[in-house]
Amino acid sequence: MPPVKTKAVSRPPRAGSSHAAKTAVQQTTARVREMHQAIAAKSFSVLRRVPLLAGPTRLVQMAHDGIVAGVYQAIHHTSGVLFDAAAVIEDRRSKQPPGKAPGRLATRMHGALNGVFGDHLAATDNRLAIAMTLRHAGAVLSLDGDSLSSALPLAGRRVCVFVHGLACDESSWQPRAAASSTVSAVDFGRQLRADLGYTPLYLRYNSGLPISRNGGELAALLERLIAAWPHADSELIIIGHSMGGLVAIAACEQAAAAGMRWPQATRLLICLGAPQLGSPLERLGHLVTMALQVSTVTQPLARIATARSQGIQDLRQGPGVAQAHPAAGHIAYRFLGGSLAEDVEHRFGRLLGDGLVTVGSATAQAVAGDVQTVTLGKLGHMALLTDARVYRQIVEWVAALAEPERAAVDA
């Protein structure tokens, strides 16, 4: 997958939620107006064909069009004034000293907004566009040696980077409070640190951007991380969920092709429910959009549908099976798929998959070398993030990598 070059932006970011809400309201109003006009035009067209009604119909249509234009213009301008005022207030609040960090709900809504409209937010320099960062214990990490040593005083040589999926954020890796007391819910990062000594780091990124662009940004970020890590002989594993797995694969491919150092420290890449061959849900969305474009009445709805982010549209076909670069041929690839059916070999279960990604798409592989795939039954797409069976499989894969090292030491 070729890297996507990004252009540095020197303009200050615009106001956040108020500007985004203004755009959404005005664009939706425009689409509703187009549908209104399309429906009215068909009705008036029929009436003009009726004898003796052609003249009166034209007069009524002229009056109708004038009134409608005035109403929609009023909505457009009024909403603009209100949201511009809200943006001024929001800008003033943003300049105040930082207070309490946003709650989990606000953070998740932020991630969801970026998943759906993230490319638009980034292109318009909106403050709500998420900048890619690595985090630990909820705090953004500064990737220099002194800062890392201060933020992670107990860090060892082993590092695990978790990459969330579409419209999510790093909190998706933590079990919900209602599920955390059950034996089936596991905090992968915390447990890997306790069981195997891995320091968990979490990526937050704008999942509405193209997958290849996020892969390139992740590759550059990991290069800085490994260069600044307190231990020179660091060992890295990456665990990506859904789109996160595709972003991680793209990062490995681009980094190896560019001769970066961090792939040499990477032992293992685990993809959980990554739609390598695309997602049926996005393919269905594309078909619905095409169908809406057939009629002039529904074409405005099609324009709303096509506004979804490039990140989502990248999931229609997926990037295809991973192709390991020769410079990173030592990386072990592991693909885990879920099925809502108990019998993972059942035809219906493989077709249904985890509800969003089919088993075939999640476990497709053509990488030469150390590659393994596993499918687990009675498992939904989001449950892949915290399920105890998934964690046991991760531990089995990670522990297996250490066996040759122990055998060499014993010999």
C-alpha positions as CSV (number, residue, x, y, z in Angstrom):
1,M,0.0,0.0,0.0
2,P,1.7,3.3,-1.1
3,P,2.2,6.0,1.5
4,V,0.0,9.0,1.4
5,K,1.9,12.3,1.7
6,T,0.3,14.9,3.9
7,K,0.7,18.6,3.6
8,A,1.5,20.6,6.7
9,V,-1.2,23.1,7.7
10,S,-0.1,26.4,9.1
11,R,-3.6,27.9,9.6
12,P,-5.0,27.9,13.1
13,P,-7.8,25.4,13.7
14,R,-11.3,26.6,13.5
15,A,-13.8,26.3,16.2
16,G,-14.8,22.7,16.9
17,S,-18.3,21.4,17.6
18,S,-20.2,24.6,16.7
19,H,-18.6,24.8,13.3
20,A,-19.2,21.1,12.6
21,A,-22.8,21.5,13.8
22,K,-23.3,24.5,11.5
23,T,-22.0,22.6,8.5
24,A,-24.2,19.6,9.3
25,V,-27.4,21.6,9.8
26,Q,-26.9,23.7,6.7
27,Q,-26.0,20.8,4.5
28,T,-28.9,18.8,5.7
29,T,-31.2,21.7,5.1
30,A,-29.9,22.0,1.6
31,R,-30.6,18.3,0.9
32,V,-34.1,18.6,2.3
33,R,-34.8,21.6,0.2
34,E,-33.6,19.7,-2.9
35,M,-35.9,16.8,-2.1
36,H,-38.8,19.2,-1.5
37,Q,-38.2,20.9,-4.8
38,A,-37.9,17.5,-6.6
39,I,-41.2,16.2,-5.2
40,A,-43.0,19.5,-5.8
41,A,-41.7,19.7,-9.4
42,K,-43.2,16.2,-10.2
43,S,-46.5,17.2,-8.7
44,F,-46.8,20.5,-10.5
45,S,-45.6,18.8,-13.8
46,V,-48.6,16.4,-13.5
47,L,-51.1,19.3,-12.8
48,R,-49.8,21.3,-15.8
49,R,-50.9,18.5,-18.1
50,V,-54.5,18.7,-16.9
51,P,-56.7,20.9,-19.3
52,L,-57.6,24.3,-17.9
53,L,-55.2,23.9,-14.9
54,A,-51.9,24.7,-16.7
55,G,-52.2,28.5,-16.1
56,P,-53.3,28.4,-12.5
57,T,-50.7,25.7,-11.7
58,R,-47.9,27.9,-13.0
59,L,-49.1,30.8,-10.8
60,V,-49.3,28.5,-7.7
61,Q,-45.9,27.0,-8.5
62,M,-44.3,30.5,-8.7
63,A,-45.8,31.4,-5.4
64,H,-44.8,28.1,-3.9
65,D,-41.2,28.4,-5.1
66,G,-40.9,31.9,-3.7
67,I,-42.2,31.0,-0.3
68,V,-40.1,27.9,-0.1
69,A,-37.0,29.7,-1.1
70,G,-37.6,32.3,1.6
71,V,-38.2,29.7,4.3
72,Y,-35.1,27.7,3.6
73,Q,-32.9,30.8,3.2
74,A,-34.2,32.0,6.7
75,I,-33.3,28.6,8.2
76,H,-29.8,28.7,6.5
77,H,-29.0,32.2,7.7
78,T,-30.5,31.9,11.2
79,S,-28.7,28.7,11.9
80,G,-25.5,30.3,10.6
81,V,-25.8,33.3,13.0
82,L,-26.6,31.1,16.0
83,F,-23.8,28.6,15.4
84,D,-21.3,31.4,14.7
85,A,-22.2,33.0,18.1
86,A,-21.8,29.6,19.7
87,A,-18.4,29.3,18.0
88,V,-17.3,32.5,19.6
89,I,-18.3,31.3,23.0
90,E,-16.6,27.9,22.4
91,D,-13.4,29.6,21.3
92,R,-13.3,31.7,24.4
93,R,-13.8,28.6,26.6
94,S,-11.1,26.8,24.7
95,K,-8.6,29.5,25.7
96,Q,-9.4,29.1,29.4
97,P,-7.0,27.0,31.6
98,P,-7.5,23.3,31.0
99,G,-9.8,21.7,33.6
100,K,-11.2,18.2,34.0
101,A,-10.5,15.8,31.1
102,P,-13.5,14.9,29.0
103,G,-15.5,11.9,30.2
104,R,-15.7,8.6,28.5
105,L,-19.0,9.4,26.7
106,A,-17.6,12.7,25.3
107,T,-14.4,10.9,24.1
108,R,-16.4,8.2,22.4
109,M,-18.6,10.7,20.7
110,H,-15.5,12.5,19.5
111,G,-14.1,9.3,18.1
112,A,-17.4,8.5,16.4
113,L,-17.6,11.9,14.8
114,N,-14.2,11.5,13.4
115,G,-15.0,8.1,12.1
116,V,-17.9,9.4,10.0
117,F,-16.7,12.9,9.0
118,G,-13.0,12.8,10.0
119,D,-11.6,13.6,6.6
120,H,-13.8,16.6,6.3
121,L,-12.9,17.8,9.7
122,A,-9.2,17.5,8.9
123,A,-9.6,19.2,5.5
124,T,-11.3,22.2,7.1
125,D,-8.8,22.5,10.0
126,N,-11.6,21.8,12.4
127,R,-10.5,21.7,16.1
128,L,-12.5,18.4,16.4
129,A,-10.2,16.6,14.0
130,I,-8.2,14.1,16.0
131,A,-4.4,14.3,15.8
132,M,-2.7,10.9,16.0
133,T,-1.1,10.3,19.4
134,L,0.1,7.5,21.6
135,R,-1.3,7.4,25.1
136,H,-0.7,5.6,28.4
137,A,-3.1,5.7,31.4
138,G,-5.2,8.3,29.5
139,A,-2.3,10.8,29.0
140,V,-0.7,11.8,25.7
141,L,3.0,10.6,25.6
142,S,5.7,13.0,24.4
143,L,8.0,10.9,22.3
144,D,11.4,11.9,23.7
145,G,13.7,10.0,26.0
146,D,13.3,12.1,29.1
147,S,9.6,12.4,28.8
148,L,9.0,8.7,28.3
149,S,11.3,7.8,31.2
150,S,9.3,10.2,33.4
151,A,5.9,9.1,32.2
152,L,6.8,5.3,32.3
153,P,9.3,4.8,35.1
154,L,8.5,1.1,35.3
155,A,8.6,0.4,31.6
156,G,10.7,-2.6,30.5
157,R,11.9,-3.6,27.1
158,R,8.6,-5.0,26.0
159,V,6.0,-2.7,24.5
160,C,2.5,-3.5,23.2
161,V,0.6,-0.9,21.0
162,F,-3.1,-1.2,20.8
163,V,-4.8,0.3,17.7
164,H,-8.6,0.8,17.9
165,G,-11.1,0.5,15.0
166,L,-13.4,2.7,13.1
167,A,-15.2,5.5,15.0
168,C,-13.7,4.3,18.3
169,D,-11.0,5.5,20.7
170,E,-8.6,3.8,23.2
171,S,-11.3,3.4,25.8
172,S,-12.9,0.7,23.6
173,W,-10.1,-1.7,24.9
174,Q,-11.4,-1.3,28.5
175,P,-14.3,-3.5,29.6
176,R,-17.4,-1.5,30.5
177,A,-18.2,-1.2,34.2
178,A,-21.1,-3.6,34.0
179,A,-18.9,-6.3,32.3
180,S,-15.7,-5.8,34.2
181,S,-16.9,-7.9,37.1
182,T,-17.5,-11.0,34.9
183,V,-14.9,-13.6,34.1
184,S,-15.5,-13.1,30.3
185,A,-14.3,-9.5,30.2
186,V,-10.6,-8.8,30.3
187,D,-8.5,-5.6,30.1
188,F,-5.9,-6.8,27.6
189,G,-3.4,-4.1,28.3
190,R,-3.5,-4.4,32.0
191,Q,-3.4,-8.2,31.9
192,L,-0.5,-8.3,29.4
193,R,1.5,-6.1,31.7
194,A,0.8,-8.3,34.7
195,D,1.3,-11.7,32.9
196,L,4.1,-11.0,30.5
197,G,5.6,-7.6,31.4
198,Y,4.4,-5.6,28.4
199,T,3.9,-1.9,28.7
200,P,0.5,-1.1,27.1
201,L,0.3,2.0,24.9
202,Y,-2.8,3.1,23.1
203,L,-3.1,4.8,19.7
204,R,-5.8,7.5,19.2
205,Y,-6.3,8.5,15.6
206,N,-8.8,10.0,13.1
207,S,-10.4,6.9,11.7
208,G,-12.2,8.9,9.0
209,L,-8.9,9.5,7.1
210,P,-7.8,7.1,4.4
211,I,-6.3,3.9,5.9
212,S,-3.1,4.4,3.9
213,R,-2.6,7.9,5.3
214,N,-3.2,6.6,8.9
215,G,-0.7,3.8,8.2
216,G,2.0,6.3,7.1
217,E,1.4,8.5,10.2
218,L,1.5,5.4,12.5
219,A,4.8,4.3,10.9
220,A,6.4,7.7,11.6
221,L,5.0,7.7,15.1
222,L,6.4,4.3,16.0
223,E,9.8,5.2,14.5
224,R,9.9,8.1,17.1
225,L,8.7,5.8,19.9
226,I,11.4,3.1,19.4
227,A,14.1,5.7,19.0
228,A,13.1,7.3,22.3
229,W,12.3,4.2,24.2
230,P,14.4,3.8,27.4
231,H,15.6,0.3,26.4
232,A,17.7,0.0,23.3
233,D,16.8,-3.7,22.8
234,S,13.0,-3.1,22.9
235,E,10.5,-5.7,21.7
236,L,7.3,-4.5,20.1
237,I,4.0,-6.2,19.4
238,I,1.0,-4.5,17.8
239,I,-2.7,-5.5,18.3
240,G,-5.2,-3.9,16.0
241,H,-9.0,-4.3,16.1
242,S,-11.0,-4.0,12.9
243,M,-9.8,-1.0,10.9
244,G,-6.9,-0.8,13.4
245,G,-5.5,-4.0,12.1
246,L,-5.5,-2.6,8.5
247,V,-3.8,0.6,9.7
248,A,-1.2,-1.5,11.5
249,I,-0.5,-3.7,8.4
250,A,-0.2,-0.5,6.3
251,A,2.2,0.9,8.8
252,C,4.4,-2.2,8.7
253,E,4.4,-2.3,4.9
254,Q,5.2,1.4,4.5
255,A,7.9,1.4,7.3
256,A,9.7,-1.6,5.8
257,A,9.6,-0.1,2.3
258,A,11.1,3.2,3.7
259,G,13.8,1.4,5.7
260,M,12.6,2.5,9.1
261,R,14.1,0.9,12.2
262,W,11.0,0.0,14.2
263,P,9.9,-3.0,12.1
264,Q,13.1,-4.7,13.2
265,A,12.0,-4.5,16.8
266,T,8.5,-5.8,16.0
267,R,7.9,-9.4,16.8
268,L,4.2,-9.8,16.3
269,L,1.2,-8.2,14.6
270,I,-2.2,-9.5,15.8
271,C,-5.4,-8.5,13.8
272,L,-8.7,-8.9,15.5
273,G,-11.6,-8.9,13.1
274,A,-9.7,-6.8,10.5
275,P,-11.8,-6.7,7.2
276,Q,-8.9,-7.4,4.8
277,L,-11.4,-8.3,2.0
278,G,-13.8,-5.5,3.0
279,S,-16.9,-5.2,5.1
280,P,-20.3,-6.4,3.8
281,L,-22.0,-3.5,5.7
282,E,-20.0,-0.9,3.7
283,R,-20.7,-2.7,0.4
284,L,-24.4,-2.7,1.3
285,G,-24.1,1.1,2.1
286,H,-22.5,1.6,-1.3
287,L,-25.3,-0.3,-3.1
288,V,-28.0,1.7,-1.2
289,T,-26.2,5.0,-2.2
290,M,-26.2,3.9,-5.9
291,A,-29.9,3.0,-5.7
292,L,-30.7,6.4,-4.2
293,Q,-29.0,8.1,-7.1
294,V,-31.5,6.6,-9.6
295,S,-34.4,9.0,-8.8
296,T,-34.2,12.8,-8.8
297,V,-36.4,12.6,-5.6
298,T,-33.9,10.5,-3.7
299,Q,-30.7,12.0,-5.1
300,P,-30.3,14.5,-2.2
301,L,-30.3,11.5,0.2
302,A,-27.6,9.9,-2.0
303,R,-25.5,13.1,-1.6
304,I,-25.8,12.8,2.2
305,A,-24.8,9.2,2.1
306,T,-21.7,9.9,0.0
307,A,-20.6,12.4,2.6
308,R,-19.4,9.5,4.8
309,S,-15.6,9.6,5.4
310,Q,-13.0,8.1,3.1
311,G,-12.0,5.8,6.0
312,I,-15.4,4.2,5.9
313,Q,-15.4,4.0,2.1
314,D,-12.0,2.2,2.2
315,L,-13.7,-0.7,4.0
316,R,-15.9,-1.4,1.0
317,Q,-13.3,-3.8,-0.6
318,G,-10.5,-3.6,2.0
319,P,-6.8,-3.4,1.1
320,G,-6.7,-7.1,0.2
321,V,-4.6,-9.7,2.0
322,A,-1.4,-8.5,3.6
323,Q,1.8,-8.7,1.6
324,A,4.9,-8.8,3.9
325,H,7.8,-6.7,2.7
326,P,11.1,-8.6,2.6
327,A,12.6,-6.1,5.1
328,A,10.0,-7.1,7.6
329,G,9.7,-10.8,6.8
330,H,10.5,-11.7,10.5
331,I,7.3,-10.2,11.8
332,A,4.8,-12.9,12.8
333,Y,1.2,-12.3,11.6
334,R,-1.8,-13.5,13.5
335,F,-5.4,-13.1,12.3
336,L,-8.4,-13.8,14.6
337,G,-12.0,-13.8,13.3
338,G,-15.2,-14.1,15.2
339,S,-18.5,-15.7,14.4
340,L,-21.9,-15.2,16.0
341,A,-22.6,-18.8,15.4
342,E,-21.4,-21.4,17.8
343,D,-20.2,-23.7,15.0
344,V,-17.5,-21.6,13.3
345,E,-17.4,-24.0,10.3
346,H,-21.1,-23.7,9.5
347,R,-21.7,-22.0,6.2
348,F,-24.1,-19.5,7.7
349,G,-21.7,-18.8,10.6
350,R,-18.8,-18.1,8.2
351,L,-21.0,-15.8,6.1
352,L,-22.5,-13.9,9.1
353,G,-19.1,-13.6,10.8
354,D,-19.0,-11.4,13.8
355,G,-21.9,-9.3,12.6
356,L,-19.7,-6.8,10.7
357,V,-16.9,-8.8,9.2
358,T,-17.1,-12.2,7.7
359,V,-14.8,-15.0,8.8
360,G,-13.2,-15.2,5.4
361,S,-12.4,-11.5,5.4
362,A,-11.0,-11.5,8.9
363,T,-8.7,-14.5,8.4
364,A,-7.6,-14.1,4.8
365,Q,-3.8,-14.4,4.6
366,A,-1.2,-14.6,1.8
367,V,1.8,-13.6,3.8
368,A,4.7,-15.9,3.4
369,G,6.4,-16.9,6.7
370,D,5.0,-17.1,10.2
371,V,1.2,-16.7,9.8
372,Q,-1.6,-18.3,11.8
373,T,-5.4,-17.8,11.8
374,V,-8.0,-18.7,14.5
375,T,-11.8,-18.4,14.5
376,L,-13.8,-18.2,17.7
377,G,-17.6,-18.8,17.9
378,K,-20.3,-17.0,19.7
379,L,-18.3,-13.8,19.5
380,G,-19.5,-10.4,18.1
381,H,-17.3,-7.7,16.5
382,M,-16.9,-5.4,19.6
383,A,-16.6,-8.3,22.0
384,L,-13.2,-9.1,20.3
385,L,-11.8,-6.2,22.3
386,T,-12.3,-7.6,25.8
387,D,-13.3,-11.3,25.5
388,A,-11.3,-13.7,27.8
389,R,-11.0,-16.3,25.0
390,V,-9.4,-13.7,22.7
391,Y,-7.0,-12.8,25.5
392,R,-6.0,-16.4,26.1
393,Q,-5.3,-16.8,22.4
394,I,-3.2,-13.6,22.4
395,V,-1.1,-14.9,25.4
396,E,-0.6,-18.2,23.6
397,W,0.7,-16.5,20.5
398,V,2.9,-14.1,22.4
399,A,4.3,-16.9,24.7
400,A,5.0,-19.1,21.7
401,L,7.4,-16.4,20.3
402,A,9.5,-16.7,23.5
403,E,9.9,-20.5,23.3
404,P,12.8,-20.4,20.7
405,E,14.6,-17.8,22.8
406,R,14.3,-20.0,25.9
407,A,15.5,-23.0,24.1
408,A,18.5,-21.1,22.8
409,V,19.4,-20.0,26.3
410,D,19.0,-23.5,27.7
411,A,21.2,-24.9,25.0
